[in-house]
Amino acid sequence: MNIIVLIKQVPNTTEVKLDPKTGNLIREGLESIINPDDLHALETAISLKERLGGKITAVSMGPPQAVDALSEALGMGADRGILLSDSAFAGADTWATSFTLGRAVETIGTYDLVVCGRQAIDGDTAQIGPQVADYLKLPQVTYVCRIEKVTKKTMTVHRRLEDGYERIRCPLPALLTVIGEMNTPRYPDVGRLIGACREKAPIKIWNAADIGVETKDVGLQGSLTHVIRTFAPKFERQGEILEGHTEQVVRDLIDRLKKSEGATACKAFESTCKL
Ligand SMILES: Cc1cc2nc3c(=O)[nH]c(=O)nc-3n(C[C@H](O)[C@H](O)[C@H](O)COP(=O)(O)OP(=O)(O)OC[C@H]3O[C@@H](n4cnc5c(N)ncnc54)[C@H](O)[C@@H]3O)c2cc1C
């Protein structure tokens, strides 16, 4: 089974800080990691390969340093890595990112399955998997937490819903987005990791021409959305502590609540206290 895994290198934090002047993400001083959901995507592919044979290609779009994510993927068990890196790809919104990744998958050509993480911890949109599937006209199953059965032409999987699970049989090739419940990702093997960091490692860097796209269709130019302003909403809470255990303290609290937006809650509180 030939599997393509899409992996994103992200800053190792869920508390993304923005430069108040430029609105850009502050990446300085932040360690980069493989997006956590993508480790589960890689583990899914590696376990399938162990059972069924085949080849795993890890693909990432990002700056040159994203090669580290691909080396780690090779260390875990991927057979080769492709880094989509070109200044033309910079500033891509999810539409342009999905188009670029979709073109890369088309350029790779032969595959039975594409696996993505459900969501990236920085961009956080969870749009890439579904959009790549749509571009490639592939059936897609999102939120996958278990693979029950694989035949030559189909795959039976379980997907997580808010209040249960859904069991789906889909034709292959297909695209899955997986969640953490799926598996426990293995650590990279040290020998494989050293090999993956050598010059001869099977990692290729592709630019716009390699995937046959024009610069007007990718990156900022190919994006349908443009960020006008990015800001963190101001959140101010003015706390006040009323001290003491007397009835007067409770009355003071009720007076304050009556003057505030919590008037309904206040009525309920008043009747509960029988004041
Ligand atoms: C309007 C707009 C403008 C943007 N401008 C910029 C910008 O100027 N510079 C910038 O760096 N970012 C920019 N971004 C963010 C960038 O578009 C997203 O990071 C990117 O499209 C992926 O979306 P996401 O992070 O929400 O991934 P999700 O959809 O949450 O990711 C789901 C899965 O898709 C796969 N995936 C996602 N991204 C990649 C990738 N790059 N390579 C391989 N697999 C991947 C992974 O398997 C991941 O788990 C912009 C986003 C928007 C909406």
The ligand as an SDF file (V2000), in Angstrom:
LIG
                    3D

 53 58  0  0  0  0  0  0  0  0999 V2000
   -6.0180   34.3160    5.2850 C   0  0  0  0  0  0  0  0  0  0  0  0
   -4.8200   33.5240    5.6760 C   0  0  0  0  0  0  0  0  0  0  0  0
   -3.5460   34.0230    5.4020 C   0  0  0  0  0  0  0  0  0  0  0  0
   -2.4050   33.3070    5.7860 C   0  0  0  0  0  0  0  0  0  0  0  0
   -1.1810   33.8370    5.5480 N   0  0  0  0  0  0  0  0  0  0  0  0
   -0.0860   33.1690    5.9580 C   0  0  0  0  0  0  0  0  0  0  0  0
    1.2200   33.6910    5.7870 C   0  0  0  0  0  0  0  0  0  0  0  0
    1.3730   34.7810    5.2810 O   0  0  0  0  0  0  0  0  0  0  0  0
    2.2890   32.9410    6.2050 N   0  0  0  0  0  0  0  0  0  0  0  0
    2.1190   31.7250    6.7860 C   0  0  0  0  0  0  0  0  0  0  0  0
    3.0980   31.0620    7.1650 O   0  0  0  0  0  0  0  0  0  0  0  0
    0.8960   31.2030    6.9880 N   0  0  0  0  0  0  0  0  0  0  0  0
   -0.2050   31.8950    6.6010 C   0  0  0  0  0  0  0  0  0  0  0  0
   -1.4310   31.4000    6.8320 N   0  0  0  0  0  0  0  0  0  0  0  0
   -1.5330   30.1170    7.4930 C   0  0  0  0  0  0  0  0  0  0  0  0
   -1.5040   29.0460    6.4690 C   0  0  0  0  0  0  0  0  0  0  0  0
   -2.4210   29.2330    5.4430 O   0  0  0  0  0  0  0  0  0  0  0  0
   -1.8700   27.7910    7.1710 C   0  0  0  0  0  0  0  0  0  0  0  0
   -0.9130   27.5500    8.1620 O   0  0  0  0  0  0  0  0  0  0  0  0
   -1.8990   26.6320    6.2320 C   0  0  0  0  0  0  0  0  0  0  0  0
   -2.7600   26.8970    5.1630 O   0  0  0  0  0  0  0  0  0  0  0  0
   -2.3460   25.3800    6.8960 C   0  0  0  0  0  0  0  0  0  0  0  0
   -3.5540   25.6060    7.5580 O   0  0  0  0  0  0  0  0  0  0  0  0
   -3.6630   25.1420    9.0510 P   0  0  0  0  0  0  0  0  0  0  0  0
   -2.4110   25.5020    9.7370 O   0  0  0  0  0  0  0  0  0  0  0  0
   -4.9400   25.6680    9.5960 O   0  0  0  0  0  0  0  0  0  0  0  0
   -3.7060   23.5480    8.8940 O   0  0  0  0  0  0  0  0  0  0  0  0
   -4.8710   22.5350    9.2210 P   0  0  0  0  0  0  0  0  0  0  0  0
   -5.8830   22.5660    8.1500 O   0  0  0  0  0  0  0  0  0  0  0  0
   -5.3420   22.7120   10.6230 O   0  0  0  0  0  0  0  0  0  0  0  0
   -3.9860   21.2110    9.1050 O   0  0  0  0  0  0  0  0  0  0  0  0
   -4.5770   19.9320    8.9530 C   0  0  0  0  0  0  0  0  0  0  0  0
   -3.5320   18.9830    8.4230 C   0  0  0  0  0  0  0  0  0  0  0  0
   -3.1560   19.3490    7.0850 O   0  0  0  0  0  0  0  0  0  0  0  0
   -1.7830   19.0450    6.8720 C   0  0  0  0  0  0  0  0  0  0  0  0
   -1.0390   20.2870    6.6250 N   0  0  0  0  0  0  0  0  0  0  0  0
   -1.3780   21.5460    6.9600 C   0  0  0  0  0  0  0  0  0  0  0  0
   -0.4300   22.4210    6.5370 N   0  0  0  0  0  0  0  0  0  0  0  0
    0.5220   21.6920    5.9340 C   0  0  0  0  0  0  0  0  0  0  0  0
    1.7620   21.9940    5.3110 C   0  0  0  0  0  0  0  0  0  0  0  0
    2.1970   23.2580    5.2340 N   0  0  0  0  0  0  0  0  0  0  0  0
    2.4900   20.9860    4.8040 N   0  0  0  0  0  0  0  0  0  0  0  0
    2.0530   19.6960    4.8650 C   0  0  0  0  0  0  0  0  0  0  0  0
    0.9010   19.3430    5.4610 N   0  0  0  0  0  0  0  0  0  0  0  0
    0.1410   20.3190    5.9830 C   0  0  0  0  0  0  0  0  0  0  0  0
   -1.2960   18.3560    8.1500 C   0  0  0  0  0  0  0  0  0  0  0  0
   -1.5080   16.9750    8.0170 O   0  0  0  0  0  0  0  0  0  0  0  0
   -2.2340   18.9510    9.2020 C   0  0  0  0  0  0  0  0  0  0  0  0
   -2.3600   18.1390   10.3530 O   0  0  0  0  0  0  0  0  0  0  0  0
   -2.5680   32.0830    6.4590 C   0  0  0  0  0  0  0  0  0  0  0  0
   -3.8450   31.5760    6.7190 C   0  0  0  0  0  0  0  0  0  0  0  0
   -4.9720   32.2870    6.3390 C   0  0  0  0  0  0  0  0  0  0  0  0
   -6.3460   31.7200    6.6510 C   0  0  0  0  0  0  0  0  0  0  0  0
  1  2  1  0
  2  3  1  0
  2 52  2  0
  3  4  2  0
  4  5  1  0
  4 50  1  0
  5  6  2  0
  6  7  1  0
  6 13  1  0
  7  8  2  0
  7  9  1  0
  9 10  1  0
 10 11  2  0
 10 12  1  0
 12 13  2  0
 13 14  1  0
 14 15  1  0
 14 50  1  0
 15 16  1  0
 16 17  1  0
 16 18  1  0
 18 19  1  0
 18 20  1  0
 20 21  1  0
 20 22  1  0
 22 23  1  0
 23 24  1  0
 24 25  2  0
 24 26  1  0
 24 27  1  0
 27 28  1  0
 28 29  2  0
 28 30  1  0
 28 31  1  0
 31 32  1  0
 32 33  1  0
 33 34  1  0
 33 48  1  0
 34 35  1  0
 35 36  1  0
 35 46  1  0
 36 37  1  0
 36 45  1  0
 37 38  2  0
 38 39  1  0
 39 40  1  0
 39 45  2  0
 40 41  1  0
 40 42  2  0
 42 43  1  0
 43 44  2  0
 44 45  1  0
 46 47  1  0
 46 48  1  0
 48 49  1  0
 50 51  2  0
 51 52  1  0
 52 53  1  0
M  END
$$$$
